[in-house]
Each structure stands twice: as structure tokens, then as C-alpha cells.
Amino acid sequence: MDPYKDIEERKVKEISLSEFSEQLQNYFSYLKPQRKRESEKMAFEEIRKDFSIAEITKCLDYLKRKGLPGGDPCHSPMAYLATAMRDVLVIVQTEESLEKTRGKNAIRRSLERLITQGWIKKVNDFEAGQVPRKWRIFTPCEKGLTSEP
């Protein structure tokens, strides 16, 4: 019987935190007591089979910021995600989509405002006669091109 076999098996089962995001590393390294850390790691391994590290990290961040759907804090996020990962991921993706849309709308409004301000300045410059002659637009009456004889 090999006395080091148990240690080697534990090392294989142990999660290598170095390959994960800093947020996941911090989450697991600060978990106490040991039993909770082990149960959260087991739940994480279960989630990891179906979801990417990036998706898990986003959902963990969401639960830490917002808590459970009712607003209560989540005391065991990995255990909760093991049962509700798909639902939380949909919420996270929806929030990301809304945030992108808000950003695009803010950019669009800024551009519209700049364009409007630019046109107003051009009109004011034109009316003040500060536009170079070659760029001025004349109406037919100014050029003497009327339809009257």
C-alpha cells in the first residue's frame, strides 16, 4: 500500500486556482470554514462541466453584487449556481445586453447633439455672412433667376 496515494488523489481532485480569474481565486481562498470551502468547490466542479469559467465568474459577480432574486444575500453562491446557473446566466446576459444598448443610445444621442450643434453653428455662420462665398447657397431670387419676366 502506497502511503502517498491519498495525497496524490487529493492533489488531482484539488482545484488549481491559478488557471481561474482573480475573482474566483479570491473567492475560494477567503472561504471559511474548511467544510464550506469544500462544498463550494464541489458545486463549482459540477457547474464547470457545463459552463465556462468566464460565465461562472460573471454569475458569481452578479450574485455577490445583487444577491438572490428576492434581494437577500447569497451565502453559498456556488451551491446556488449549481441549481440555478442557467437562470442567473440569462439575467446576467440580459443585463449586459441592456448595458450595451444604453451605451449605444448614449453615443447616438451625443452624436445627434453634436450634429445638431454643428448645423446650428453652420446656419448661424451662414446668416452672419461668415461662410466663404464659394460655399454659400443662393436662392433663385438672389441670383436674379426668378420666373417672372
C-alpha positions in Angstrom: 0.0 0.0 0.0 1.3 3.4 -1.1 1.2 6.0 1.8 1.4 8.8 -0.8 -1.5 7.6 -2.9 -4.1 9.5 -0.8 -2.1 12.7 -1.1 -1.8 12.3 -4.9 -5.5 11.7 -5.3 -6.3 14.8 -3.3 -4.0 16.9 -5.4 -5.7 15.6 -8.5 -9.1 16.4 -7.1 -7.9 19.8 -5.7 -8.8 22.7 -7.9 -5.9 24.5 -9.4 -6.8 28.1 -8.7 -4.1 29.6 -10.8 -6.0 28.9 -14.1 -9.0 30.9 -12.9 -9.9 34.6 -12.8 -8.6 36.6 -9.9 -12.2 36.9 -8.6 -12.6 33.1 -8.4 -9.2 32.8 -6.8 -10.1 35.3 -4.2 -13.5 33.8 -3.6 -12.1 30.3 -2.9 -9.0 31.5 -0.9 -11.1 33.5 1.5 -13.8 30.9 2.2 -14.0 29.7 5.7 -14.6 27.3 7.3 -12.9 24.4 5.5 -16.1 22.4 5.1 -17.9 25.3 3.3 -14.8 25.7 1.0 -15.0 22.0 0.1 -18.8 22.1 -0.5 -18.4 25.2 -2.7 -15.6 23.7 -4.6 -17.7 20.6 -5.3 -20.5 22.7 -6.5 -18.1 24.6 -8.7 -16.8 21.4 -10.2 -20.3 20.5 -11.0 -21.0 23.8 -12.7 -17.7 23.7 -14.5 -18.8 20.7 -16.5 -21.4 22.7 -18.4 -20.3 26.3 -18.3 -17.1 28.3 -19.0 -15.0 29.9 -16.3 -16.0 33.4 -17.7 -19.7 32.6 -17.4 -19.3 31.3 -13.9 -17.3 34.4 -12.9 -19.9 36.7 -14.3 -22.7 34.9 -12.4 -20.7 34.8 -9.2 -20.1 38.6 -9.5 -23.8 39.1 -10.1 -24.8 37.2 -7.0 -22.2 39.0 -4.9 -23.5 42.4 -6.1 -27.2 41.8 -6.3 -27.9 38.7 -4.1 -30.7 36.3 -4.7 -33.7 37.2 -6.8 -35.6 38.4 -3.7 -32.7 40.7 -2.8 -31.4 38.6 0.1 -27.6 38.0 0.2 -26.4 34.7 -1.2 -24.3 32.8 1.4 -23.2 29.9 -0.8 -23.1 31.3 -4.4 -21.6 28.1 -6.0 -24.2 25.9 -4.4 -26.9 28.2 -5.6 -25.4 28.4 -9.1 -25.2 24.6 -9.2 -29.0 24.6 -9.2 -29.9 27.9 -10.9 -26.9 28.6 -13.2 -29.0 28.8 -16.4 -31.4 31.3 -14.9 -28.7 33.5 -13.4 -26.8 33.4 -16.7 -29.9 34.6 -18.6 -30.3 37.5 -16.2 -26.6 38.4 -16.5 -26.6 38.3 -20.3 -29.8 40.4 -20.4 -28.2 43.0 -18.2 -25.1 43.0 -20.4 -27.2 43.4 -23.5 -29.2 46.3 -21.9 -25.9 48.0 -20.8 -24.6 47.7 -24.4 -27.8 49.2 -25.7 -27.7 52.0 -23.2 -24.1 52.7 -24.2 -25.0 52.7 -27.9 -28.0 55.0 -27.2 -25.9 57.4 -25.2 -23.3 57.6 -28.1 -26.1 58.1 -30.6 -27.6 60.9 -28.5 -24.2 62.5 -28.2 -23.6 62.3 -31.9 -27.1 63.7 -32.7 -26.4 66.6 -30.3 -23.0 67.3 -31.9 -24.5 67.2 -35.4 -27.4 69.4 -34.4 -25.0 71.9 -32.7 -22.8 71.8 -35.8 -25.7 72.5 -38.1 -26.9 75.3 -35.9 -23.4 76.8 -35.9 -23.2 76.5 -39.7 -26.6 78.1 -40.1 -25.6 81.0 -37.7 -22.3 81.5 -39.6 -24.2 81.5 -42.9 -26.7 84.0 -41.7 -23.9 86.2 -40.3 -22.2 86.0 -43.6 -19.1 84.3 -42.2 -19.2 81.5 -44.7 -16.8 81.7 -47.6 -18.5 82.8 -50.9 -17.9 79.5 -52.7 -19.9 77.6 -50.0 -22.8 80.0 -49.9 -26.1 78.7 -51.2 -28.2 81.2 -53.0 -31.9 81.1 -53.6 -33.1 81.8 -57.2 -34.2 85.3 -56.2 -30.7 86.3 -55.0 -29.2 85.2 -58.4 -31.9 87.1 -60.3 -33.3 83.8 -61.5 -36.9 84.4 -61.0 -39.7 83.0 -63.1 -41.1 86.5 -63.6 -40.3 88.3 -66.9 
